[in-house]
Amino acid sequence: MAYKDEYLKWLNNPSLDADMKAELEAMKDDEKAIESAFFASLSFGTAGLRGVMGAGLYRMNKYTVARASKGLADFITESGKDAMEKGCAICCDSRNNSPEFAKITACVLAAAGIKVYLFDELRPTPELSYAIRRYGYQAGVNITASHNPKEYNGYKVYWDDGAQISPVIADKVSSYIEATDIFNVPTVDFEEAKKSGMITMLGKEVDEDFFAEILSHSINPGAVKAAADAFKVVYTPLHGAGYREVPEVLRRLGLKHILCVKEQMVTDGDFPTVASPNPENKEALTMAIAMAKENDIDLVIGTDPDADRVGTAVRNSSGESVTLTRNQMGVLLLDYIIRCRREMGTLSDKAFAVTTIVSTRMAEAVAKANGVTMTYAFTGFKFLAERINTFTADGYQYLLGFEESYGYLPGNYARDKDAVGTSALIAEMAAYYHLQGKTLYDVMQECYAKYGCFGDLTLNLVMPGLDGLAKMARIMKSLRETPPAEIASFPVVAVADHLIGVKKTAAGEETLPEHLTKSNVLAFTLEGGAELIVRPSGTEPKIKVYVKACTDSEEKARALTETLADAFKKLTESL
């Protein structure tokens, strides 16, 4: 029983700190707890590490963080002296242990001779991406688990273009991590490293550059100025890193009335006022929505702990607050950017937007109707970043990048989703329509009338437990080898296997674009145009199914996606 041997190795190690030893002692009679904590190492991939905090090899703690940092340090060292001199920027969010993990990372990298640039307090993920590009750092690390529950923390790694690392780099770093003795990682004293110049602290000067960059991407600042006396916004950071920067950017944009949820402006890794700090969920915005109702306000904005995702609530035609979905906001932003750039005379005849293959097809309808190129990428903003790099290098004007996980990048200044800049653009957009007597809900209805009624539903097939990964693999294997002939009585007319890069139809096979290959994703197209895209989650034990349809009404589109989702769930239960 290898996991038990690993447990005993940790328990009996004389260098183990007292708190962790006590935690291990407490689980000595709980075989399941031991197995869960030690059955494997946390997997290091393109999203870095992510896991529950606690003692063990399969947990986020100071030992697993130091080991990951040594693996990253070895790769940077392998990249050469210039890479070591360019160094690595490090920041963290408000999660418990994040500042400690950030310091550990800094000390391990400094011990390896790599220059470190550590933010003096918590910062949004997009600011790290921006700083890497702006100041020419070789790499970056953010200690965050994004929107996950309070028990989690993570370790996001970025490379010199400001995007999260590629699969090739992730594999190399992972191999270095596996070769590292977890209890024998070289480190240095933090204060001594600062004195020697190996660790440099970053502060408000980076914020100022970041703010200026965001504000330079305002499309129609005149609309904000015109609406400022009457237009109001409610904002909540959900106890996270957006608490200081989002309100400041909104003020500098020109808004005069920004109401913040006081209780949630407190940075707290326990996220005491919410069940989960995820602005995707309406429940997380409950306090903000109540404040909006009390103050007769149309727009609520909420950001997650590392301020890379943004959720919104607006008033509908009945005066009730409703949340806009990830896809709806992507459509609204793209339509607004195109509309205002055309009005302002700043829309190029060679413009593009990028989204993921699992995002709404309504965005493509918007682009097509307006002569804008739409390109697709796999889920994960690093893949969108690759498309941004390709198209901007070819002279295209970048308009917007978004993924369906509430992540948007409204400017070419970073290579990850940015809730700070997006909050500013959402507020500007809402102010623009406020002058016309419309809420964003009203504008969304206009978009349906103009571009078509698209329905999007995400089905999560959760597979917990130690056998979850095996079950996920079995289902994907079965779907790949024996794809269904029909789903909910709709014949399957095309199957795209993105792992091998082939799409099969009755007419034969076609090769998928190179950038849409080598990923464990299956896409089923049904007669009538509906789609189901299936992929295992990269961070959680579940298979995600994205169901898409377009009909002549919202209600019909919603009903069709629900029918298809139910049928597909029943199909997988038999596999």
Rosetta blueprint (number, residue, H / E / L):
1 M L
2 A H
3 Y H
4 K H
5 D H
6 E H
7 Y H
8 L H
9 K H
10 W H
11 L H
12 N L
13 N L
14 P L
15 S L
16 L L
17 D L
18 A H
19 D H
20 M H
21 K H
22 A H
23 E H
24 L H
25 E H
26 A H
27 M L
28 K L
29 D L
30 D L
31 E H
32 K H
33 A H
34 I H
35 E H
36 S H
37 A H
38 F H
39 F L
40 A L
41 S L
42 L L
43 S L
44 F L
45 G E
46 T L
47 A L
48 G E
49 L E
50 R E
51 G E
52 V E
53 M E
54 G L
55 A L
56 G L
57 L L
58 Y L
59 R L
60 M E
61 N L
62 K H
63 Y H
64 T H
65 V H
66 A H
67 R H
68 A H
69 S H
70 K H
71 G H
72 L H
73 A H
74 D H
75 F H
76 I H
77 T H
78 E H
79 S L
80 G L
81 K H
82 D H
83 A H
84 M H
85 E H
86 K H
87 G L
88 C E
89 A E
90 I E
91 C E
92 C E
93 D L
94 S L
95 R L
96 N L
97 N L
98 S H
99 P H
100 E H
101 F H
102 A H
103 K H
104 I H
105 T H
106 A H
107 C H
108 V H
109 L H
110 A H
111 A H
112 A L
113 G L
114 I L
115 K L
116 V E
117 Y E
118 L E
119 F E
120 D L
121 E L
122 L L
123 R L
124 P L
125 T H
126 P H
127 E H
128 L H
129 S H
130 Y H
131 A H
132 I H
133 R H
134 R H
135 Y H
136 G L
137 Y L
138 Q L
139 A E
140 G E
141 V E
142 N E
143 I E
144 T L
145 A L
146 S L
147 H L
148 N L
149 P L
150 K L
151 E L
152 Y E
153 N E
154 G E
155 Y E
156 K E
157 V E
158 Y E
159 W L
160 D L
161 D L
162 G L
163 A L
164 Q E
165 I L
166 S L
167 P H
168 V H
169 I H
170 A H
171 D H
172 K H
173 V H
174 S H
175 S H
176 Y H
177 I H
178 E H
179 A L
180 T L
181 D L
182 I L
183 F L
184 N L
185 V L
186 P L
187 T L
188 V L
189 D L
190 F H
191 E H
192 E H
193 A H
194 K H
195 K H
196 S H
197 G L
198 M L
199 I E
200 T E
201 M E
202 L E
203 G L
204 K H
205 E H
206 V H
207 D H
208 E H
209 D H
210 F H
211 F H
212 A H
213 E H
214 I H
215 L H
216 S H
217 H L
218 S L
219 I L
220 N L
221 P H
222 G H
223 A H
224 V H
225 K H
226 A H
227 A H
228 A L
229 D L
230 A L
231 F L
232 K E
233 V E
234 V E
235 Y E
236 T E
237 P L
238 L L
239 H L
240 G L
241 A L
242 G H
243 Y H
244 R H
245 E H
246 V H
247 P H
248 E H
249 V H
250 L H
251 R H
252 R H
253 L H
254 G L
255 L L
256 K L
257 H E
258 I E
259 L E
260 C E
261 V L
262 K H
263 E H
264 Q H
265 M H
266 V L
267 T L
268 D L
269 G L
270 D L
271 F L
272 P L
273 T L
274 V L
275 A L
276 S L
277 P L
278 N L
279 P L
280 E L
281 N L
282 K H
283 E H
284 A H
285 L H
286 T H
287 M H
288 A H
289 I H
290 A H
291 M H
292 A H
293 K H
294 E H
295 N L
296 D L
297 I L
298 D L
299 L E
300 V E
301 I E
302 G E
303 T E
304 D L
305 P L
306 D L
307 A L
308 D L
309 R L
310 V E
311 G E
312 T E
313 A E
314 V E
315 R E
316 N L
317 S L
318 S L
319 G L
320 E L
321 S E
322 V E
323 T E
324 L E
325 T L
326 R H
327 N H
328 Q H
329 M H
330 G H
331 V H
332 L H
333 L H
334 L H
335 D H
336 Y H
337 I H
338 I H
339 R H
340 C H
341 R H
342 R H
343 E H
344 M H
345 G L
346 T L
347 L L
348 S L
349 D L
350 K L
351 A E
352 F E
353 A E
354 V E
355 T E
356 T E
357 I L
358 V L
359 S L
360 T L
361 R L
362 M H
363 A H
364 E H
365 A H
366 V H
367 A H
368 K H
369 A H
370 N L
371 G L
372 V L
373 T E
374 M E
375 T E
376 Y E
377 A E
378 F L
379 T L
380 G L
381 F H
382 K H
383 F H
384 L H
385 A H
386 E H
387 R H
388 I H
389 N H
390 T H
391 F H
392 T H
393 A H
394 D L
395 G L
396 Y L
397 Q E
398 Y E
399 L E
400 L E
401 G E
402 F E
403 E E
404 E L
405 S L
406 Y L
407 G E
408 Y E
409 L E
410 P L
411 G L
412 N L
413 Y L
414 A L
415 R L
416 D L
417 K L
418 D L
419 A H
420 V H
421 G H
422 T H
423 S H
424 A H
425 L H
426 I H
427 A H
428 E H
429 M H
430 A H
431 A H
432 Y H
433 Y H
434 H H
435 L L
436 Q L
437 G L
438 K L
439 T L
440 L H
441 Y H
442 D H
443 V H
444 M H
445 Q H
446 E H
447 C H
448 Y H
449 A H
450 K H
451 Y H
452 G L
453 C E
454 F E
455 G E
456 D E
457 L E
458 T E
459 L E
460 N E
461 L E
462 V E
463 M L
464 P L
465 G L
466 L L
467 D L
468 G H
469 L H
470 A H
471 K H
472 M H
473 A H
474 R H
475 I H
476 M H
477 K H
478 S H
479 L H
480 R H
481 E H
482 T L
483 P L
484 P L
485 A L
486 E E
487 I E
488 A L
489 S L
490 F E
491 P E
492 V E
493 V E
494 A E
495 V E
496 A E
497 D E
498 H L
499 L L
500 I L
501 G L
502 V E
503 K E
504 K E
505 T E
506 A L
507 A L
508 G E
509 E E
510 E E
511 T E
512 L L
513 P L
514 E H
515 H H
516 L H
517 T L
518 K L
519 S L
520 N L
521 V L
522 L E
523 A E
524 F E
525 T E
526 L E
527 E L
528 G L
529 G L
530 A L
531 E E
532 L E
533 I E
534 V E
535 R E
536 P E
537 S L
538 G L
539 T L
540 E L
541 P L
542 K E
543 I E
544 K E
545 V E
546 Y E
547 V E
548 K E
549 A E
550 C E
551 T E
552 D L
553 S L
554 E H
555 E H
556 K H
557 A H
558 R H
559 A H
560 L H
561 T H
562 E H
563 T H
564 L H
565 A H
566 D H
567 A H
568 F H
569 K H
570 K H
571 L H
572 T H
573 E H
574 S L
575 L L
